[in-house]
Amino acid sequence: MEYKTLNNGISMPMVGLGVYNISERKTQKVVEEAIATGYRSIDTAAYYDNEQGVGDAVRACGVPRESLFITTKICDSCYTHDQTFRSIDHSMKELGLDYVDLMLLHWPMGNPKVMWQTLERLYKRGVFRAIGVSNFYPNTFSWIAEGAEVMPVVNQCETHVLYQQRKMMEYLKPYDVALEAWSPLAEGRHGIVKNKTLVTIGEKYGKTAAQVALRFLVQNGVIIIPKTTHIERMQENIDLFDFTLSDDDMKAIQRLDTGHNVTGWPSDALTYQV
């Protein structure tokens, strides 16, 4: 596993498991299997309604807590510090953990400035090892960056070979904020795992098209959290560090970029409202 050093000095695994749309009933088993496979980073959210399963897996897996990197996200539209505290308190109780490695604002909803100030307070108290944002594009990221006492460590956005977020990466550079990819395989849409370019490149390295697509992101410094409930896919998605794509491979994959998101969730094409 490779790690990325975030702007506050802590290290985050480059590959983690996302648990979006996995039922509470199945989450503990899936997360335990992922940890047994070698994953050390798990990404959940209040919106996913499975934080308890993640916390149960952390306690049951046998791996020391300090060796795991747990991310969750606030999704409530909070307008005051008290509302934000209550939302965070609910997540912490669901997880049942003494601390969270990374707490994100899930969307630019409610009053992000107030919510961010609350995260800053709790970060300084050690409740979180790092804080960041998700789905904040330039028109909303500036709300956080301007006047922030603690800069976000990551911005988690839809990112994959069909929507490579090169403009976002350039935008985040001056802030030293890492890009983290949700849906790094584009939810399997548009035939991404059978894409001829990715398949052909993969054949050179004995890798699948999916592994090539994920390796492209990692090689660009993008943290990824592919979601799966199947052990064989977990193994495939983490087996990315024994090959390096050539410059020609990287250029060929860059040409797959459509410049548009494919999942239907809001992106930079839309203006968020508060």
C-alpha positions as CSV (number, residue, x, y, z in Angstrom):
1,M,0.0,0.0,0.0
2,E,1.2,3.5,-0.8
3,Y,0.3,6.5,1.4
4,K,-0.2,10.1,0.8
5,T,1.0,12.7,3.3
6,L,-1.8,15.2,3.8
7,N,-1.2,18.9,4.4
8,N,-1.4,18.5,8.2
9,G,1.3,15.9,8.1
10,I,-0.8,12.7,8.6
11,S,-0.6,9.8,6.2
12,M,-3.7,8.4,4.3
13,P,-3.8,5.2,2.3
14,M,-4.0,5.8,-1.4
15,V,-6.7,3.1,-1.7
16,G,-9.6,2.6,0.6
17,L,-13.0,0.9,0.5
18,G,-16.1,3.0,0.0
19,V,-19.3,1.6,1.6
20,Y,-22.0,3.7,-0.1
21,N,-25.2,1.8,-0.7
22,I,-24.2,-1.2,1.4
23,S,-26.9,-2.1,3.9
24,E,-26.2,-1.8,7.6
25,R,-26.8,-5.5,7.9
26,K,-24.0,-6.3,5.4
27,T,-21.6,-3.5,6.2
28,Q,-19.7,-5.1,9.1
29,K,-19.0,-8.3,7.2
30,V,-17.9,-6.5,4.1
31,V,-15.6,-4.1,6.0
32,E,-14.1,-7.0,8.0
33,E,-13.4,-8.8,4.7
34,A,-11.8,-5.7,3.3
35,I,-9.5,-5.3,6.3
36,A,-8.5,-9.0,6.1
37,T,-7.7,-8.4,2.4
38,G,-5.4,-5.6,3.3
39,Y,-7.5,-2.4,3.3
40,R,-6.7,0.0,6.0
41,S,-9.0,2.9,4.9
42,I,-12.8,2.8,5.1
43,D,-15.0,5.6,3.9
44,T,-18.6,5.9,5.2
45,A,-21.0,8.8,5.8
46,A,-24.1,9.6,7.9
47,Y,-26.1,9.6,4.6
48,Y,-25.1,5.9,4.0
49,D,-26.8,4.8,7.2
50,N,-24.2,2.2,7.9
51,E,-21.7,3.9,10.3
52,Q,-22.6,1.5,13.0
53,G,-21.5,-1.4,10.8
54,V,-18.2,0.2,10.1
55,G,-17.6,0.8,13.8
56,D,-18.5,-2.8,14.7
57,A,-16.1,-4.0,12.0
58,V,-13.3,-1.8,13.4
59,R,-13.8,-3.3,16.9
60,A,-14.1,-6.9,15.6
61,C,-11.4,-7.0,12.9
62,G,-8.4,-7.6,15.2
63,V,-6.3,-4.8,13.6
64,P,-5.2,-2.1,16.0
65,R,-7.4,1.0,15.7
66,E,-4.3,3.2,15.1
67,S,-3.6,1.2,12.0
68,L,-6.9,2.0,10.4
69,F,-8.1,5.2,8.7
70,I,-11.8,5.9,9.1
71,T,-13.6,8.6,7.2
72,T,-17.2,9.7,7.7
73,K,-19.2,12.8,6.5
74,I,-21.8,15.2,7.8
75,C,-24.7,15.4,5.4
76,D,-27.2,17.4,7.4
77,S,-28.0,21.0,6.4
78,C,-26.7,22.7,9.5
79,Y,-26.9,26.4,10.1
80,T,-25.6,26.7,13.7
81,H,-22.7,25.3,15.7
82,D,-25.2,23.4,17.9
83,Q,-26.9,21.8,14.9
84,T,-23.5,20.8,13.6
85,F,-22.4,19.4,17.0
86,R,-25.5,17.3,17.1
87,S,-25.0,15.9,13.7
88,I,-21.4,15.0,14.5
89,D,-22.4,13.6,17.9
90,H,-24.8,11.3,16.1
91,S,-22.1,10.0,13.8
92,M,-19.7,9.4,16.6
93,K,-22.2,7.5,18.6
94,E,-23.1,5.4,15.5
95,L,-19.5,4.6,14.9
96,G,-18.7,4.1,18.6
97,L,-15.2,5.3,18.1
98,D,-13.1,7.6,20.3
99,Y,-12.0,9.6,17.2
100,V,-12.4,9.7,13.5
101,D,-9.4,10.0,11.2
102,L,-11.1,12.2,8.6
103,M,-14.4,14.1,8.9
104,L,-15.8,15.7,5.8
105,L,-18.6,18.1,5.0
106,H,-20.5,15.9,2.5
107,W,-22.0,18.6,0.4
108,P,-22.1,22.5,0.4
109,M,-25.4,22.6,2.2
110,G,-26.7,24.6,5.2
111,N,-24.1,27.1,6.3
112,P,-20.8,25.6,5.3
113,K,-18.8,28.3,7.0
114,V,-20.4,27.7,10.4
115,M,-20.1,23.9,9.9
116,W,-16.4,24.2,9.0
117,Q,-15.7,26.3,12.1
118,T,-17.3,23.6,14.2
119,L,-15.1,21.0,12.5
120,E,-12.1,23.1,13.2
121,R,-12.9,23.3,16.9
122,L,-13.3,19.5,17.2
123,Y,-10.2,18.9,15.2
124,K,-8.2,21.1,17.6
125,R,-9.6,19.0,20.5
126,G,-8.4,15.7,18.8
127,V,-11.9,14.3,17.9
128,F,-10.7,14.2,14.3
129,R,-7.2,13.7,13.0
130,A,-8.0,15.6,9.8
131,I,-11.0,17.5,8.3
132,G,-12.0,18.0,4.7
133,V,-14.8,18.5,2.2
134,S,-16.6,16.6,-0.4
135,N,-18.3,17.8,-3.6
136,F,-17.0,21.4,-3.1
137,Y,-16.2,23.0,-6.5
138,P,-14.5,26.4,-6.9
139,N,-17.7,28.3,-6.5
140,T,-18.2,26.8,-3.0
141,F,-14.7,25.7,-2.0
142,S,-13.8,29.4,-1.6
143,W,-16.3,29.7,1.2
144,I,-14.2,27.3,3.2
145,A,-10.7,28.4,2.2
146,E,-11.3,32.1,2.8
147,G,-10.6,32.7,6.5
148,A,-10.1,29.0,7.4
149,E,-7.9,28.4,10.4
150,V,-7.5,24.8,9.3
151,M,-7.3,24.1,5.6
152,P,-9.2,21.0,4.3
153,V,-6.8,18.1,3.7
154,V,-8.9,16.6,0.9
155,N,-11.8,17.4,-1.5
156,Q,-13.6,14.3,-2.4
157,C,-15.3,14.5,-5.8
158,E,-16.5,12.2,-8.6
159,T,-13.3,11.4,-10.4
160,H,-12.4,8.7,-12.9
161,V,-10.8,8.2,-16.3
162,L,-14.0,9.6,-18.0
163,Y,-14.1,12.6,-15.7
164,Q,-10.5,13.2,-14.7
165,Q,-10.9,16.5,-12.8
166,R,-7.7,18.0,-14.1
167,K,-9.0,21.5,-13.6
168,M,-9.9,20.7,-10.0
169,M,-6.4,19.3,-9.4
170,E,-4.9,22.5,-10.6
171,Y,-7.4,24.6,-8.6
172,L,-6.5,22.7,-5.4
173,K,-2.7,22.9,-5.8
174,P,-2.2,26.4,-4.2
175,Y,-4.2,25.2,-1.2
176,D,-2.1,21.9,-0.9
177,V,-5.4,20.0,-0.8
178,A,-5.5,16.4,-2.1
179,L,-8.1,15.2,-4.5
180,E,-10.0,12.1,-3.4
181,A,-12.0,10.2,-6.0
182,W,-15.4,8.7,-5.2
183,S,-16.8,6.4,-7.9
184,P,-13.3,5.9,-9.3
185,L,-14.7,3.3,-11.7
186,A,-17.6,5.5,-12.8
187,E,-20.0,3.1,-11.2
188,G,-19.2,0.8,-14.1
189,R,-21.0,3.0,-16.6
190,H,-20.2,3.6,-20.3
191,G,-18.5,0.2,-20.5
192,I,-15.5,1.5,-18.6
193,V,-14.3,-2.0,-17.6
194,K,-14.4,-3.2,-21.2
195,N,-12.9,0.0,-22.7
196,K,-10.5,-1.0,-25.5
197,T,-7.8,1.5,-24.5
198,L,-7.8,0.3,-20.9
199,V,-8.0,-3.4,-21.9
200,T,-5.1,-3.1,-24.4
201,I,-3.0,-1.3,-21.8
202,G,-3.9,-3.8,-19.2
203,E,-2.8,-6.7,-21.3
204,K,0.8,-5.4,-21.3
205,Y,0.9,-5.6,-17.5
206,G,-1.3,-8.6,-16.9
207,K,-3.9,-6.3,-15.3
208,T,-7.6,-5.7,-15.9
209,A,-9.1,-2.6,-17.4
210,A,-10.4,-1.6,-14.0
211,Q,-6.9,-1.9,-12.4
212,V,-5.5,0.3,-15.2
213,A,-8.2,2.9,-14.6
214,L,-7.5,2.9,-10.9
215,R,-3.8,2.9,-11.3
216,F,-4.1,6.0,-13.6
217,L,-5.7,7.9,-10.7
218,V,-3.2,6.8,-8.1
219,Q,-0.3,7.6,-10.4
220,N,-1.7,11.1,-10.7
221,G,-1.7,11.4,-6.9
222,V,-5.5,10.9,-6.5
223,I,-6.7,9.0,-3.5
224,I,-9.4,6.4,-4.4
225,I,-12.2,4.6,-2.6
226,P,-13.7,2.0,-4.9
227,K,-16.8,0.3,-3.6
228,T,-17.4,-3.4,-3.8
229,T,-18.9,-6.2,-1.7
230,H,-17.0,-9.0,-3.5
231,I,-13.7,-10.2,-2.1
232,E,-12.2,-10.9,-5.5
233,R,-13.0,-7.3,-6.5
234,M,-11.5,-6.0,-3.3
235,Q,-8.3,-7.9,-4.1
236,E,-8.3,-6.6,-7.6
237,N,-8.9,-3.0,-6.6
238,I,-6.0,-2.9,-4.1
239,D,-3.5,-4.8,-6.3
240,L,-2.2,-1.6,-8.0
241,F,1.3,-1.1,-6.7
242,D,3.4,-3.7,-8.7
243,F,3.2,-1.9,-12.0
244,T,3.6,1.6,-13.4
245,L,1.9,3.0,-16.4
246,S,4.2,4.5,-19.1
247,D,4.0,8.1,-20.2
248,D,2.4,6.9,-23.5
249,D,-0.2,4.9,-21.5
250,M,-1.0,7.9,-19.3
251,K,-1.4,10.1,-22.4
252,A,-3.7,7.5,-24.1
253,I,-5.9,7.4,-20.9
254,Q,-6.0,11.2,-20.7
255,R,-7.7,11.2,-24.1
256,L,-10.6,9.2,-22.5
257,D,-11.6,12.3,-20.5
258,T,-15.0,13.6,-21.5
259,G,-14.9,16.5,-19.1
260,H,-18.3,15.6,-17.7
261,N,-19.6,13.6,-14.8
262,V,-21.5,10.4,-15.4
263,T,-23.3,9.6,-12.2
264,G,-25.9,12.4,-12.2
265,W,-24.8,13.9,-8.9
266,P,-24.1,17.7,-8.9
267,S,-20.7,18.8,-10.3
268,D,-19.0,21.9,-11.4
269,A,-21.6,22.3,-14.1
270,L,-24.1,23.3,-11.5
271,T,-24.2,26.2,-9.0
272,Y,-25.0,25.2,-5.4
273,Q,-27.5,27.1,-3.5
274,V,-27.5,27.7,0.3
